[in-house]
């Protein structure tokens, strides 16, 4: 396949970036998107040029590091996959592909396609945990009965990998789907109820402090989410927040 790549290049956080064209040839349909970028970078390095910086780690759709905005879509044109799981067979010979970093005030660009998403870490630090008794009087979690329906919904929420696709696809750069998933995975379980009020208040307040926008109610976040996190979690988070605010 012969392709034209239009890639966002930005030297550092202070410089002004721009789209740069890169023609590329010899791309196999079975290559992953990141393997295609590896081929491009190998050619750039051989010519003495600066390679395109992009994040990646597991390349198995688990870590969420590989977040790219491809042809106007978070993680590209496929559904239920991260960028590292996207394959070049989703494109045609001769295509032009636009590749940009996730755009959000709370996700500042570090270099090229790499963004700083530590704002998500700070939100989780604000309340995305449960306190566990480790004093020697611990309780076996398996002895706590949990309704299977609640356990399944909690597990579904916990599949969120924090990639930021919800933020990138939202007109307001809202992080409500991410935060609601982290709230829900604990709110649905008895282990998470003890700190439920403080958790939702602290995480939502931190989300606002980081500069994320409010929910647009368009549902774009659920559509673009590689793990299919449901909008029901946002409704649950709103109920949790209202309850905590009143008490």
N, C-alpha and C positions, 0 to 999 in steps of 0.2 A: 504494500500500500504506500502511495505517496500522499503526504499530508502537508498542510500549512498550519503551523502552530502560532497562535498569537498569544504570547505569554507576558504577564505583568512582571516587569523587572524594576526593582527598587533597591538601591545600594544599601540603605539602612533606614531606620525609623525617621530620620530627620530629612532625608532627601526626597525629592519629588519623583514618583515613579512614572512609568509609561509602558505602553504595550509595544513589544518588539516581535517582529515576524521571524519565524524559523522554519524553513522548508526541511522536511525530513522524508527519507525514503527507506524502503526495505523493512517496513513494519509488518509483522505477521498478525493476522487476526486473533490468534490465540495468546498473544502477549497481553499482560495486564497493562493498565494505564501507566502505572509506575515503572514497569519495565520499559515502556516506550520512552518515558522521561530519562531513564538510565541510559538508553541508546543515544538520546539527544545529548546528554551531558558528556558521554564518552567522546562524542564527536567534538564538542566544544572544548573539552580538555586537550584533546589531541591537536587542536588548532591554537592552543594557548589562550583561549577565552575563559571567562569566568562562568562556571557551570550554574545552572538554575537551582537555587536553594528551595527545597521543599521538605516537609516533615514526613517521616514514616518510621515505623517500628516493626510491629508484628507481621504486617502484610497478610493478615488472616481475618480482618474485619472485627477485631476484638478491642484494640487499643483506642481507636478514634483519632490517631495522630494525623492520618493522611488526608485531612480535610481540604478539598480543593473545590472551587466554583468553576464548573466546566460547562461552557455554552449556556450560561445563565441558570444552571441548576447545581444545587449542592450535591457533591459526589457524582455529578454527571447524569446522563439520560436513563440509566437503568434504575430499577426500584429495589429496595430492600438490600442494597449493597453499599459498602464504603468505597472510596476511590480505589483502594488497593485491590478490591474485588471486581472492579470494572474492567472489562476486556475490550480490546480494540475491535472485536467483531460487532460492537455496537455502532461503529462508524464505517463509512464507505471510502473507497479509494478516491482521492481528490478532495476530500472534505477539508474545510477550514475549522479549526478547533480553538475556541477562546478559553484560556486557562488563567484564572485569577485567584487571589486569596479570599477567604471569607471576609466580607465587609461589615464591620460593626465598630462603633466607637469603643466598645469594651474589648475588642479584639484588635489592638493596634498591630500594624505590620512591622515585623522585625527586619526581614529581608526577603525580597522577591515574593514567594508564595507562603512564607512562614509567618504565622501570626502568634501573638502572645495571648494565650487563652487561660492564663493563670487566674483570671477573674472567676472561672468556674471552680477552681480549687479553693478560692477564698469563700465562695458561697457554701461549699461543702464543709469547710472548716467551721463555718458559723453555726452549723447545726446538723450536718449530715452524718450523725453517728448516734450510738446508744451507749449509755454507761453500763459497764458490766462489773459485777462484784467479783473481784479476784483475790479476796482476802482469805480464801480457804473455805468459805461458805458458799461456794458457787452452786448454781442450779443447772442441771442438765437440760438443755433447750429441748431435747426430744421428749421430755416429760410434760411439756406445755401443750395441751390440745389446741389445735388451730383448724378452723373450718377450711376444707380443701379449696373452696371457691376463693376465699380470702388469700390463701397461700399462693394460689395460681396467679391472682391479680398482683400480688406483691412481687412475685417472681417476674411477671411481665414488665412491671415498672423498673425492676432492678436490672433489666437487660440494657438500659440506657448506658452508652459508653462515653457520654460527654464529648462527642465530637464537635458539636456546635452547629450542625446542619439546620436545626430549628431556628437558631439565631440568624444564620446567613439567608434563610429563605423568607424571613419575616420582614415586612416593610418597616416595622418599628424596631427591628433587631431585638425582639423580645426573647427572653430566656425562660419564659414561663413553662414551656413543656419540659425542659431540663430540670428546673427546680421542682416542678410538680411531681416528676418521676422520682426524684430523691426524697421528697416528702412522703409520697404514697408508699414507697417500698417499706417504710417504717410504720406509717399510720395504719396500715392494714394488719399489722402484727401486734400481739400483746406486748412483746419486748420493746416496741417503739412508742407505746402509749404513755409511758411515764413522763417522757420529756416532750410529748407531742406539741404542747402549747408553745414552749420556748423555741422549739425547733422551727416551726413554721414562721413564727414572728421574726426570728433571727435570720433565717435564710432569705425570706422575702425582703427584709430591710437591707440585707447585704446585696441582693440582686439590684435593688433600686440604687443603692450607693455606687455600684459598679457602672451605672449608666445604661443599663438595658432598658428598652422601651416596654410599653404595656402590650397586652395581647390584642391582635387585630381581629380575632375571631374569623379569620379567613380559612384556617385549617391547613395552610401551606406547610406548617411545621410537621404535622403528622404525615403528610404526603411525602415529604423529602427525608423524613427520619429513616435511616438505614435499618433500625430495629423495630420500626412500626409502633413506637410509643403512642398510646391512645390519648386523645383530647380529654377523655374522661378524667385523667389525672389532674388536668387543670381545674376542672369542676370540683374535684375532691380537695385540691389545695385551697381553692377559694372558700369552701365550706370550713376547712380546718382553720384558715386565717380569720374568718368571721367569728368562729367560736372562740378562738384564742383572744381575739381583740375584745370581745364582750366580757370574758372572764378576767 
